Amino acid sequence: LLFGPFYFFYRKAWKPAFAFLAAELLLFVPTLLQMMQITGSSLSLGLSDSTYVVLGRVVSLASFALMLVRGMFAKWFSQVVTEHIRRIRAEFPDDAQRSVVLSAQGGVSWGAVLGSLLLLMVFGACCSMLLGPNLDVLLNALS
């Protein structure tokens, strides 16, 4: 619920991790469009301020809904994983075999978390190249 797609990267659940990351990035698009318009980018769509306010509210609600869905999915995912671990423990009574099977099929990955953070930083840097020439306007608007 709180850690976003990074929880799924940490748990090596690749499909939900990338799906939730893509959803987060999609919800960032209206903010990027507004920042492009504020800075005077030639690529801006030229939408009105009221349109951006409405888009902001819609994105805020969608982000909250995504957070709830992500939390419920994580709960369901942990139940599925727990059942899978129970089956492995029943099939492999020997501790050495069980350890090998558990480590081969699961575990956690801090490297995946750091890799996804690096991916987001690169994406953010690429998005900043879309901003217009007048970044002072953006800095004044943010403060």
PLY file of the C-alpha trace (Angstrom):
ply
format ascii 1.0
element vertex 143
property float x
property float y
property float z
element edge 142
property int vertex1
property int vertex2
end_header
0.00 0.00 0.00
2.72 2.49 0.97
5.81 1.41 -0.94
4.22 1.23 -4.36
5.71 -1.06 -6.97
8.98 -1.24 -5.01
7.47 -3.84 -2.67
6.86 -6.12 -5.65
10.36 -5.54 -7.01
11.71 -6.45 -3.56
9.64 -9.66 -3.55
10.70 -10.53 -7.14
7.11 -10.41 -8.38
8.11 -9.03 -11.75
4.77 -8.86 -13.60
2.86 -6.94 -10.90
5.93 -4.79 -10.21
6.21 -3.59 -13.79
2.42 -3.31 -14.14
2.11 -1.09 -11.07
5.17 0.92 -12.13
3.62 1.51 -15.56
0.36 2.59 -13.90
2.26 5.05 -11.69
4.07 6.49 -14.70
0.81 6.80 -16.61
-0.67 8.77 -13.70
2.33 11.11 -13.92
1.54 12.18 -17.50
-0.95 14.98 -16.61
1.58 16.50 -14.20
4.26 16.35 -16.89
1.91 18.01 -19.39
1.15 20.81 -16.93
4.85 21.34 -16.21
5.51 21.49 -19.95
2.85 24.18 -20.35
4.13 26.20 -17.36
7.68 26.21 -18.70
6.59 27.15 -22.20
7.62 23.96 -23.92
6.92 23.83 -27.63
5.49 20.32 -27.09
2.79 21.42 -24.64
-0.81 20.76 -25.56
-2.08 24.22 -24.62
-4.90 23.01 -22.37
-6.61 25.46 -20.04
-5.77 25.74 -16.36
-9.21 24.44 -15.38
-8.59 21.33 -17.47
-5.39 20.70 -15.53
-7.25 21.16 -12.24
-9.82 18.56 -13.28
-7.07 16.23 -14.53
-5.25 16.66 -11.22
-8.33 15.66 -9.26
-8.99 12.66 -11.47
-5.37 11.54 -11.20
-5.48 12.00 -7.43
-8.53 9.75 -7.15
-7.04 7.22 -9.55
-3.80 7.22 -7.58
-5.70 6.54 -4.36
-7.64 3.72 -6.04
-4.39 2.28 -7.40
-2.92 2.39 -3.91
-5.89 0.42 -2.55
-5.73 -2.12 -5.37
-2.00 -2.51 -4.84
-2.51 -3.12 -1.12
-5.24 -5.69 -1.70
-3.15 -7.42 -4.37
-0.16 -7.55 -1.99
-2.36 -9.17 0.67
-3.63 -11.77 -1.81
-0.09 -12.29 -3.12
1.25 -12.97 0.38
-1.47 -15.57 0.95
-0.60 -17.33 -2.33
3.10 -17.29 -1.46
2.41 -18.63 2.03
0.44 -21.54 0.56
3.23 -22.21 -1.94
5.80 -22.30 0.89
3.59 -24.74 2.83
3.48 -27.06 -0.19
7.27 -26.90 -0.57
7.72 -27.71 3.13
5.39 -30.68 2.79
7.13 -31.99 -0.33
10.70 -31.53 0.96
11.03 -32.63 4.58
14.84 -32.48 4.37
16.10 -29.04 5.48
18.91 -28.85 2.90
16.64 -29.69 -0.04
13.94 -27.35 1.21
16.44 -24.48 1.52
17.66 -25.00 -2.03
14.12 -25.14 -3.44
12.96 -22.09 -1.47
15.95 -19.99 -2.48
15.58 -21.04 -6.13
11.89 -20.14 -6.29
11.75 -17.03 -4.17
13.53 -14.66 -1.91
14.00 -10.93 -1.96
16.08 -8.58 -4.05
17.41 -5.21 -2.94
19.11 -5.01 -6.32
15.74 -4.98 -8.06
14.60 -2.13 -5.81
17.72 -0.12 -6.58
17.41 -0.95 -10.28
13.81 0.27 -10.38
14.82 3.47 -8.58
17.56 3.97 -11.17
15.01 3.35 -13.93
12.74 6.03 -12.45
15.63 8.50 -12.22
16.47 7.95 -15.89
12.79 8.34 -16.80
12.61 11.58 -14.79
15.71 12.92 -16.49
14.23 12.11 -19.90
10.98 13.84 -18.95
12.88 16.94 -17.81
14.26 17.26 -21.33
10.70 17.86 -22.54
10.33 20.98 -20.40
10.53 24.36 -22.01
13.28 26.92 -22.02
11.86 29.02 -19.19
12.50 26.89 -16.08
12.48 29.95 -13.79
8.71 30.08 -14.19
8.47 26.46 -13.02
10.70 27.09 -10.01
8.62 30.13 -9.02
5.39 28.14 -9.42
6.70 25.33 -7.23
7.74 27.66 -4.42
0 1
1 2
2 3
3 4
4 5
5 6
6 7
7 8
8 9
9 10
10 11
11 12
12 13
13 14
14 15
15 16
16 17
17 18
18 19
19 20
20 21
21 22
22 23
23 24
24 25
25 26
26 27
27 28
28 29
29 30
30 31
31 32
32 33
33 34
34 35
35 36
36 37
37 38
38 39
39 40
40 41
41 42
42 43
43 44
44 45
45 46
46 47
47 48
48 49
49 50
50 51
51 52
52 53
53 54
54 55
55 56
56 57
57 58
58 59
59 60
60 61
61 62
62 63
63 64
64 65
65 66
66 67
67 68
68 69
69 70
70 71
71 72
72 73
73 74
74 75
75 76
76 77
77 78
78 79
79 80
80 81
81 82
82 83
83 84
84 85
85 86
86 87
87 88
88 89
89 90
90 91
91 92
92 93
93 94
94 95
95 96
96 97
97 98
98 99
99 100
100 101
101 102
102 103
103 104
104 105
105 106
106 107
107 108
108 109
109 110
110 111
111 112
112 113
113 114
114 115
115 116
116 117
117 118
118 119
119 120
120 121
121 122
122 123
123 124
124 125
125 126
126 127
127 128
128 129
129 130
130 131
131 132
132 133
133 134
134 135
135 136
136 137
137 138
138 139
139 140
140 141
141 142
